Amino acid sequence: MVEKTKLLNDLLAGCVQGERRSQQLIYTMFSGKMKAVCLRYLKSREDAEDLLQEGFIKAFQNIHQFKFEGSFEGWLRRTFVHLCIDWIRKQKNKGWNTEFNDQKHDQQDEADEMDEMMVPDITPDQILESLNQLSPVYRTVFNLIAFEQFSHQEVADQLGISVGTSKSNYSKAKRNIQRILLDLNARK
């Protein structure tokens, strides 16, 4: 573990100096995980791959801001999450379908319904497929809360919506994912 940390720190120091070989090795080490982050937010593989490249360019340009406190992977993931959020905002400004539903609902009824819908034996590919079937809005809110551990207030601030809308969209996203997964399992 100590050797791995030292290697990573040496590579990061090389990246700060602009060494291409260090950048290539960092890319190789983390590109799979960061592509997975992009794919969770974006339905299109092409868009995810574009953001993967853009994210690493941005990370290498700003790598001097990493203070070697905490996890580099966490710092890198935040870079990619914010890049995805920015991409989603740009799509919204282009007229992309980003209707956020702000209707009141009974979250306890939905939580009870979720508990009744158990999904057996799911694969990572099925989870990704279910995320891709969500609307962009539900997918974004779900990812920020479930994977990135954002609070509803943070989601509201990032996306320019109310906390209630964040909660509603998250609840509906969970319900839709379970229904999609049940349907996928029924087709087996």
Rosetta silent file (secondary structure, phi, psi, omega in degrees, C-alpha in Angstrom):
SEQUENCE: MVEKTKLLNDLLAGCVQGERRSQQLIYTMFSGKMKAVCLRYLKSREDAEDLLQEGFIKAFQNIHQFKFEGSFEGWLRRTFVHLCIDWIRKQKNKGWNTEFNDQKHDQQDEADEMDEMMVPDITPDQILESLNQLSPVYRTVFNLIAFEQFSHQEVADQLGISVGTSKSNYSKAKRNIQRILLDLNARK
SCORE:     score description
SCORE:     0.000 S_00000001
   1 L     0.000  -42.116 -179.451    0.000    0.000    0.000 S_00000001
   2 H   -64.295  -41.446  179.448    2.810    2.411    0.865 S_00000001
   3 H   -64.174  -40.605  179.925    4.566    1.651   -2.450 S_00000001
   4 H   -64.206  -42.210  178.500    1.327    2.198   -4.369 S_00000001
   5 H   -64.100  -41.912  179.233    0.773    5.547   -2.606 S_00000001
   6 H   -64.305  -43.610  178.079    4.348    6.604   -3.333 S_00000001
   7 H   -59.470  -47.348  179.344    3.987    5.643   -7.003 S_00000001
   8 H   -60.184  -45.562  179.792    0.739    7.607   -7.280 S_00000001
   9 H   -62.463  -38.771  177.102    2.292   10.624   -5.564 S_00000001
  10 H   -64.347  -42.809  178.400    5.319   10.453   -7.902 S_00000001
  11 H   -64.413  -40.822  178.968    3.016   10.287  -10.927 S_00000001
  12 H   -64.991  -40.047  176.488    0.962   13.205   -9.655 S_00000001
  13 H   -61.870  -39.092  176.386    4.133   15.242   -9.103 S_00000001
  14 H   -64.205  -38.544  178.096    5.082   14.412  -12.702 S_00000001
  15 H   -64.329  -39.658  178.260    1.651   15.565  -13.877 S_00000001
  16 H   -60.248  -34.836  178.912    2.111   18.866  -12.044 S_00000001
  17 L   -81.617   -3.150  178.528    5.357   19.251  -14.031 S_00000001
  18 L    81.986   20.100 -179.224    3.477   18.471  -17.258 S_00000001
  19 L   -73.518  119.046 -177.792    5.180   15.124  -17.888 S_00000001
  20 H   -61.459  -40.003 -178.553    3.229   13.297  -20.602 S_00000001
  21 H   -62.188  -41.996  177.589    4.300    9.833  -19.423 S_00000001
  22 H   -63.453  -41.379  178.118    2.922   10.511  -15.926 S_00000001
  23 H   -63.008  -41.475  178.813   -0.311   11.791  -17.456 S_00000001
  24 H   -61.734  -42.583 -179.013   -0.610    8.666  -19.602 S_00000001
  25 H   -68.531  -39.861  176.246   -0.151    6.413  -16.574 S_00000001
  26 H   -62.925  -43.489  177.942   -2.684    8.359  -14.488 S_00000001
  27 H   -58.373  -47.280 -179.798   -5.112    8.156  -17.412 S_00000001
  28 H   -60.877  -39.951 -178.017   -4.564    4.392  -17.657 S_00000001
  29 H   -68.058  -35.733 -168.529   -5.081    3.963  -13.911 S_00000001
  30 H  -118.272   -6.328 -174.238   -8.311    5.955  -13.663 S_00000001
  31 H   -63.974  -36.362  179.266   -9.944    6.159  -17.102 S_00000001
  32 H   -62.516  -45.021 -179.603  -12.132    3.079  -16.581 S_00000001
  33 H   -67.970  -39.460 -178.789  -13.603    4.405  -13.345 S_00000001
  34 H   -72.969  -31.592  175.300  -14.105    7.901  -14.721 S_00000001
  35 H   -65.109  -38.461  177.160  -15.744    6.547  -17.880 S_00000001
  36 H   -61.396  -39.212  176.898  -18.176    4.685  -15.623 S_00000001
  37 H   -61.013  -48.586 -179.196  -18.986    7.991  -13.904 S_00000001
  38 H   -61.556  -41.310 -179.306  -19.653    9.643  -17.284 S_00000001
  39 H   -66.246  -29.096  177.445  -21.792    6.733  -18.464 S_00000001
  40 H   -67.450  -30.748 -177.448  -23.965    6.969  -15.356 S_00000001
  41 H   -92.000  -31.500 -172.228  -24.837   10.566  -16.231 S_00000001
  42 L  -115.949  134.298 -177.902  -24.952   10.443  -20.022 S_00000001
  43 L   -73.671  -34.648 -175.711  -26.981    8.076  -22.137 S_00000001
  44 L   -85.046  126.858  176.253  -24.743    8.374  -25.176 S_00000001
  45 H   -61.981  -37.709 -179.631  -21.427    6.493  -25.164 S_00000001
  46 H   -63.109  -44.616  177.550  -20.023    9.081  -27.575 S_00000001
  47 H   -63.186  -40.645  179.335  -20.887   11.944  -25.206 S_00000001
  48 H   -63.078  -42.008  179.345  -19.403    9.977  -22.293 S_00000001
  49 H   -67.658  -37.843  175.628  -16.183    9.372  -24.206 S_00000001
  50 H   -61.703  -45.381 -179.900  -15.982   13.049  -25.178 S_00000001
  51 H   -68.722  -30.347  176.212  -16.429   14.061  -21.539 S_00000001
  52 H   -60.195  -47.560  179.461  -13.861   11.471  -20.472 S_00000001
  53 H   -65.325  -46.260 -179.803  -11.250   13.177  -22.645 S_00000001
  54 H   -61.518  -38.569 -179.725  -12.383   16.644  -21.626 S_00000001
  55 H   -64.686  -41.652  178.775  -12.338   15.642  -17.962 S_00000001
  56 H   -69.622  -36.954  175.674   -8.762   14.438  -18.044 S_00000001
  57 H   -59.684  -47.625  179.797   -7.643   17.563  -19.887 S_00000001
  58 H   -62.723  -43.139 -179.854   -9.330   19.668  -17.216 S_00000001
  59 H   -61.579  -43.922 -179.287   -7.900   17.510  -14.410 S_00000001
  60 H   -68.777  -32.235  176.666   -4.348   17.799  -15.773 S_00000001
  61 H   -68.326  -30.256 -175.630   -4.748   21.563  -16.204 S_00000001
  62 L  -110.027   11.775 -173.517   -5.890   21.872  -12.575 S_00000001
  63 H   -62.605  -24.681  177.107   -3.854   19.098  -10.975 S_00000001
  64 H   -63.536  -16.849  178.772   -1.774   21.664   -9.098 S_00000001
  65 H   -80.797  -14.891  176.995   -4.936   22.304   -7.038 S_00000001
  66 L   -72.310  124.006 -172.534   -4.839   18.776   -5.605 S_00000001
  67 L   -97.608   10.658 -178.893   -3.330   19.213   -2.140 S_00000001
  68 L    58.724   27.211  173.935   -2.452   15.550   -1.478 S_00000001
  69 L  -114.298  120.145 -176.801   -5.037   15.600    1.299 S_00000001
  70 L    85.101 -169.609 -173.218   -7.590   12.861    0.907 S_00000001
  71 L   -84.201  130.804  173.024   -8.061   10.619   -2.068 S_00000001
  72 H   -63.808  -40.714  179.772   -6.873   11.641   -5.526 S_00000001
  73 H   -59.660  -39.740  176.985   -9.553    9.387   -6.995 S_00000001
  74 H   -63.803  -42.018  177.740  -12.180   11.314   -4.994 S_00000001
  75 H   -62.376  -44.527 -179.844  -10.786   14.626   -6.241 S_00000001
  76 H   -64.904  -42.663  178.965  -10.791   13.316   -9.811 S_00000001
  77 H   -60.151  -43.633  178.512  -14.335   11.938   -9.464 S_00000001
  78 H   -60.865  -38.914  176.836  -15.592   15.338   -8.270 S_00000001
  79 H   -58.093  -46.026 -178.371  -13.964   16.913  -11.329 S_00000001
  80 H   -70.383  -39.445  178.827  -15.866   14.510  -13.581 S_00000001
  81 H   -61.689  -45.539 -179.690  -19.164   14.845  -11.723 S_00000001
  82 H   -67.140  -33.658  175.247  -19.043   18.625  -11.999 S_00000001
  83 H   -64.238  -42.272  177.542  -18.121   18.339  -15.672 S_00000001
  84 H   -63.872  -42.516  178.441  -21.169   16.110  -16.236 S_00000001
  85 H   -61.862  -43.653  177.879  -23.394   18.548  -14.357 S_00000001
  86 H   -61.075  -40.206  178.408  -22.066   21.415  -16.482 S_00000001
  87 H   -62.393  -43.340  179.871  -22.774   19.388  -19.640 S_00000001
  88 H   -63.400  -42.013  177.426  -26.326   18.723  -18.440 S_00000001
  89 H   -61.053  -42.049  179.381  -26.847   22.437  -17.725 S_00000001
  90 H   -62.818  -38.991  178.923  -25.640   23.316  -21.244 S_00000001
  91 H   -66.173  -36.908  178.199  -28.092   20.809  -22.717 S_00000001
  92 H   -61.696  -41.722  179.607  -30.866   22.359  -20.642 S_00000001
  93 H   -69.174  -19.392  177.215  -30.015   25.755  -22.113 S_00000001
  94 L   -89.640    6.846  178.951  -30.229   24.209  -25.596 S_00000001
  95 L    91.244   12.617  177.741  -33.821   23.167  -24.935 S_00000001
  96 L   -61.179  145.300 -176.641  -32.988   19.651  -23.795 S_00000001
  97 L   -68.232  100.122  179.848  -35.894   18.004  -21.969 S_00000001
  98 L  -129.030   41.005  178.279  -35.183   18.841  -18.359 S_00000001
  99 L   -65.836  124.271  174.478  -38.611   19.232  -16.854 S_00000001
 100 L  -102.028  125.604 -178.696  -38.378   18.877  -13.127 S_00000001
 101 L   -84.123  124.039 -177.547  -41.628   17.798  -11.549 S_00000001
 102 L  -111.577   23.343 -179.722  -42.379   19.818   -8.429 S_00000001
 103 L   -73.458  146.833  175.354  -45.653   18.141   -7.485 S_00000001
 104 L   -71.718  145.714  177.308  -46.211   17.175   -3.863 S_00000001
 105 L  -150.790  163.354  179.272  -46.255   13.470   -3.183 S_00000001
 106 L   -92.725   99.810 -176.617  -46.345   11.098   -0.283 S_00000001
 107 H   -64.056  -30.853 -179.427  -42.774    9.817   -0.007 S_00000001
 108 H   -66.312  -40.983  176.487  -43.720    7.237    2.615 S_00000001
 109 H   -59.723  -42.895  179.535  -46.189    5.558    0.241 S_00000001
 110 H   -67.446  -38.320  178.051  -43.476    5.404   -2.414 S_00000001
 111 H   -64.772  -40.561  177.284  -40.936    4.062    0.091 S_00000001
 112 H   -62.817  -42.159  178.339  -43.410    1.366    1.144 S_00000001
 113 H   -62.211  -39.695  179.279  -43.995    0.490   -2.511 S_00000001
 114 H   -62.316  -41.611 -178.883  -40.227    0.259   -3.061 S_00000001
 115 H   -62.492  -31.014 -179.414  -39.847   -2.175   -0.163 S_00000001
 116 H   -76.798  -18.872 -174.776  -42.434   -4.466   -1.737 S_00000001
 117 L  -102.399   78.026  179.064  -40.600   -4.553   -5.077 S_00000001
 118 L   -81.869  138.851 -179.250  -37.504   -6.648   -4.438 S_00000001
 119 L  -113.726  113.014 -178.375  -35.284   -7.269   -7.473 S_00000001
 120 L   -84.531  152.258  168.174  -33.339  -10.546   -7.368 S_00000001
 121 L    42.480   70.239  177.586  -29.975  -11.267   -9.023 S_00000001
 122 L  -103.672  151.039  179.288  -29.155   -8.127  -10.935 S_00000001
 123 L  -104.929  161.241  175.750  -25.948   -7.538  -12.863 S_00000001
 124 H   -58.513  -37.058  178.351  -23.948   -4.307  -13.216 S_00000001
 125 H   -63.193  -37.171  178.483  -24.932   -4.202  -16.911 S_00000001
 126 H   -67.390  -37.669  178.191  -28.618   -4.341  -15.937 S_00000001
 127 H   -63.533  -46.011  179.294  -28.123   -1.475  -13.492 S_00000001
 128 H   -62.814  -40.932  177.849  -26.439    0.617  -16.175 S_00000001
 129 H   -61.903  -41.382  179.542  -29.204   -0.264  -18.630 S_00000001
 130 H   -65.698  -38.706  177.152  -31.847    0.776  -16.093 S_00000001
 131 H   -63.518  -39.970 -178.966  -30.066    4.100  -15.507 S_00000001
 132 H   -68.206  -20.854  178.639  -29.935    4.719  -19.253 S_00000001
 133 H   -85.050  -11.615  176.484  -33.687    4.228  -19.504 S_00000001
 134 L   -73.632  157.023  172.864  -34.351    7.007  -16.995 S_00000001
 135 L   -65.347  156.459  179.300  -35.006   10.525  -18.173 S_00000001
 136 H   -55.187  -36.968 -179.261  -31.888   12.715  -18.024 S_00000001
 137 H   -65.785  -51.171 -179.496  -33.325   14.574  -15.044 S_00000001
 138 H   -62.316  -41.332 -179.117  -34.075   11.468  -12.976 S_00000001
 139 H   -61.690  -43.316 -178.557  -30.727    9.919  -13.920 S_00000001
 140 H   -64.697  -49.472 -179.656  -28.823   13.030  -12.831 S_00000001
 141 H   -61.954  -45.048  179.541  -30.592   13.399   -9.497 S_00000001
 142 H   -59.522  -47.250 -179.848  -30.283    9.661   -8.789 S_00000001
 143 H   -60.868  -45.266 -177.869  -26.555    9.645   -9.576 S_00000001
 144 H   -62.569  -37.898 -178.030  -25.805   12.685   -7.460 S_00000001
 145 H   -84.338  -50.883 -173.262  -27.577   11.257   -4.423 S_00000001
 146 H   -73.746  -40.083 -174.844  -26.980    7.510   -4.711 S_00000001
 147 H  -100.123  -38.515 -175.524  -23.435    7.474   -6.058 S_00000001
 148 L   -94.206   -6.123  176.903  -21.918   10.842   -5.230 S_00000001
 149 L    62.783   31.380  174.339  -23.552   11.119   -1.796 S_00000001
 150 L   -73.021  150.264  171.556  -24.844   14.661   -2.392 S_00000001
 151 L   -81.540  165.744  177.112  -27.544   15.895   -0.054 S_00000001
 152 H   -62.904  -33.446  177.181  -30.863   17.024   -1.521 S_00000001
 153 H   -64.257  -42.674  178.987  -29.831   20.599   -0.732 S_00000001
 154 H   -64.488  -40.674  177.561  -26.592   20.156   -2.711 S_00000001
 155 H   -62.448  -45.463 -179.925  -28.519   18.655   -5.651 S_00000001
 156 H   -59.227  -44.778  179.680  -30.977   21.549   -5.521 S_00000001
 157 H   -64.427  -43.030 -178.113  -28.128   24.061   -5.506 S_00000001
 158 H   -66.479  -39.426 -173.045  -26.264   22.334   -8.351 S_00000001
 159 H  -100.881   -4.084  179.033  -29.293   21.938  -10.611 S_00000001
 160 L    70.308   39.588  179.209  -31.228   25.077   -9.710 S_00000001
 161 L  -125.673  173.825  177.837  -34.260   23.221   -8.351 S_00000001
 162 L   -83.583  161.456  176.719  -36.001   23.075   -4.979 S_00000001
 163 H   -61.777  -40.549  178.703  -35.133   20.524   -2.305 S_00000001
 164 H   -61.228  -39.165  177.841  -38.656   19.105   -2.634 S_00000001
 165 H   -66.488  -39.604  176.951  -38.155   18.627   -6.363 S_00000001
 166 H   -60.550  -45.896 -179.774  -34.861   16.842   -5.703 S_00000001
 167 H   -63.548  -43.667 -179.836  -36.568   14.509   -3.249 S_00000001
 168 H   -62.670  -47.450 -179.014  -39.462   13.875   -5.601 S_00000001
 169 H   -65.366  -37.266  178.163  -37.216   13.152   -8.587 S_00000001
 170 H   -64.710  -45.070  179.626  -34.971   10.857   -6.529 S_00000001
 171 H   -62.304  -44.215  179.637  -37.940    8.886   -5.255 S_00000001
 172 H   -67.521  -36.537  177.777  -39.405    8.554   -8.736 S_00000001
 173 H   -63.310  -44.439  178.619  -36.027    7.550  -10.164 S_00000001
 174 H   -60.796  -44.719 -179.929  -35.672    4.757   -7.586 S_00000001
 175 H   -62.510  -43.436  179.055  -39.167    3.514   -8.333 S_00000001
 176 H   -65.022  -40.032  178.414  -38.526    3.576  -12.088 S_00000001
 177 H   -61.297  -44.850  179.716  -35.212    1.736  -11.705 S_00000001
 178 H   -62.669  -41.843  178.856  -36.869   -1.017   -9.733 S_00000001
 179 H   -63.876  -41.823  179.382  -39.613   -1.371  -12.332 S_00000001
 180 H   -63.760  -44.195 -179.548  -37.078   -1.487  -15.152 S_00000001
 181 H   -65.253  -39.331  176.198  -34.994   -4.098  -13.299 S_00000001
 182 H   -61.589  -41.629  178.589  -38.079   -6.207  -12.606 S_00000001
 183 H   -64.806  -42.898  178.730  -38.934   -6.043  -16.299 S_00000001
 184 H   -62.378  -41.023  178.532  -35.394   -7.017  -17.297 S_00000001
 185 H   -68.181  -33.403  179.786  -35.469   -9.982  -14.907 S_00000001
 186 H   -67.040  -27.191 -179.663  -38.860  -11.069  -16.230 S_00000001
 187 L   -80.751   -9.625 -177.918  -37.369  -11.281  -19.730 S_00000001
 188 L   -65.215    0.000    0.000  -34.622  -13.703  -18.615 S_00000001
